[in-house]
Amino acid sequence: MTDFGAFVEFSVAMERLSTDAFRGALLLKTLVKQIRDNLLETQDSVCLERARLVTEAYRRYEGEPVPILRARAFAHVLGHMTLDLDSNPIFAGNTSSRPRGWMLVPEHGLSADAQVLIENDGLEGLLDGAVPEDILDFWRERSFGGNSGIGHLAVDLECVVRGGLESIIEEAEGVDGGESSSAPCGEGKIYRQGMVIALQAVVDWAQRYAEAAEQKSRKTDDPQLREVHMRVARACRRVPAKPARDLFEGLQAIALVHLAIAIEGHGMSVSPGLLDRVLGPLVDGEFDADEATDLVAAFMLKISANSLFGRGSKTQPISVGGADEQGRDQCNDLTLCFLDACDFVRVGDPHLFLRWHPGIDPVVLGRAADMLARGVSMPLLINDLPTAQGFVDAGCAPEDAWGYCVIGCNELGIPGLSAESATATSGMVQHLQVLNEILLDHPAREEIGGMGQLLSMMEDSLRQNLTQRRAGWRQRRQRIADNVPTPFTSALMDGCVARGEDMVMGMKYHLPGLYERGVTNGANALAAIEQLVFSERAMSLSELIGAMEGDFADREILNRLQGAPKWGNDDDRVDRWAVELVEMRERVLDDIDAEFGDPPHMVCHVVRSLHHMDGKRIGASPDGRHARTPVADSIGAQAGTASGGPTAILNSVLKIDAARYYRGGYNLNLTLPDQSTTPELVRALVDGFFDNNGQELQINCLDADRLREAQQYPEQHGDMVVRVAGFSARFVDLSVVEQNELIARAEVM
């Protein structure tokens, strides 16, 4: 039986359930569990539907202005794609014809994401031979590059839930053309026409679902299942066209809009944003927490089934909690529902972030601490004060800054207002790679006379590279707007309708974004060089570099390097080099901001699985790391080097001012032993770290023996969710490489 057949069989089985067993809350909870189990058991496949439909549309509308072409292609896909009301009948919306059937975005390319392949065994080669030659030929010279749109964004879902798409259509049709825009005369009008086509396409898509759900309701004999379908039909007749009137309609509107953004092309790292705030006004005095939790759980499963890269994480973060610009706690009845739903469904994606501040509801924080102590590995935690302050320092209005959310692995943005702050549009810094290249490529190694000269060379290299990247930043933005605009997504970004511009050109805040990695390894390497080469003179720089070139065949040199001070142990001998690296980076970027007349930059320390990819291209390094092996998986300690325990790791990281140096966010993995970790311990660590302006924490409570058992008997550990770096996943779904990495983390605790 095919996987899709299994879902059809599931739907039929649901119709046969007795009315008594399928009544009220039991109906919903039972259905949610079966939806989850079927989703997780489904194997990946390739769905060619979107690729074929978008190719048809490009052929049909060739010659139209690009925004119109893109909008018509989007409408063609939504108007003809298969509607899936079987795999999750509680909500409408799907991105491909079946769960985990890979949705392809040929406008950006027809390849798999390299990180997804690292993270998931068995997906390598899935696309080989799966795409017909006529589609490959058509897109060979047309694809913009990559494998999906830029992503790393959150749209203004409040305008969707409270105003509806029809209000945005009216706005776009009502602009008189005299608005201020950087686009040439007439192009704004054309772009707004594309917005109207795309917005109406989503309204029509919802109507297709309404009709399909009504047909489903007529074909079932079970009154409870009939009501499930009818509720979807009633909701889709109204939303997302018009304002939502209750929690169900709000969730349904968001599900359709969120999945439509993925279908338009932004397949990776699209955030639903601050959902407890967006949906809070829809909760009335008759609030039923259990029912709301089940609806939220079903919603999470709906977007988890987003089929770009199948079982691979799409990093669709939901943020809850936090304070407003007045310091008032924004937790509400739904905040706990999102935590409980996350605990219930136990899927890695969407992952859930809880915004912490000193006045956070203690019940909410207690629930989060309990989940983490029990090994749920969520919610991820982020501190409001340094995070919002970073946006304010970058020039954002306080009321905007305090509306931030996580919009990727751990990248930060403001719904509807900023996105570039969370992308590498302005370059990438890998500190260890920069250092290695200087050491290995320098023609006269012995002329490097000290740490000051070495750091100066690193700074010169950074300046040259990042200046070139910044020069290309604006050109790339314009190329995206010219070649692969997204009029639907852009219509949900504040100001883009009035300006008649694509989001990459017309958003309120354009903050140059830069990715950074390698602080840990870079600091360790510099500490080792300082101690062994320039202080103790235990070896010359030439001897060190020769040992690196031989991948440390000389065990004595390797042992000395590995025995040098290591970041993450609250040791100033090495910690000061981490601070030196980020200060160097800031000097360079501040100068580049001034040179180009750009607003303040944002830097995000983001890893996901890039520590594997970085490691493969970086040779043996002065921190005692062998060639082609992974680098550090977060801004925390390198695996196996944290001898001072979790408090020492946190103290090292606290020496870096997050509000100043990581306005775009950082990720910090913290592994605790699951047998001895209590909610009280979690709260003490979190409060202590955040009270001292730490920014973000990803806490895993792990036991190495239990992880090894899960490797051997995966069928017994399907509920074990772990945080790897910038993504979460069920442990049993991970590749052996990622599983072994988590086991190694747990073994050293």
PyMOL commands that set and color helices and strands:
alter all, ss='L'
color gray80, all
select helices_A, chain A and resi 3-16+20-22+24-41+49-60+66-80+114-119+133-139+157-162+165-174+187-219+223-238+247-264+275-282+289-304+333-345+362-373+384-393+398-401+420-422+431-441+445-447+451-483+487-491+496-499+503-506+519-535+541-549+555-562+572-596+610-617+645-654+658-661+679-691+704-712+714-716+731-733+736-747
alter helices_A, ss='H'
color red, helices_A
select strands_A, chain A and resi 45-47+101-103+273-274+318-321+352-356+380-383+405-406+412-413+428-430+513-517+602-605+669-673+696-702+721-723+728-730
alter strands_A, ss='S'
color yellow, strands_A
deselect
rebuild
show_as cartoon
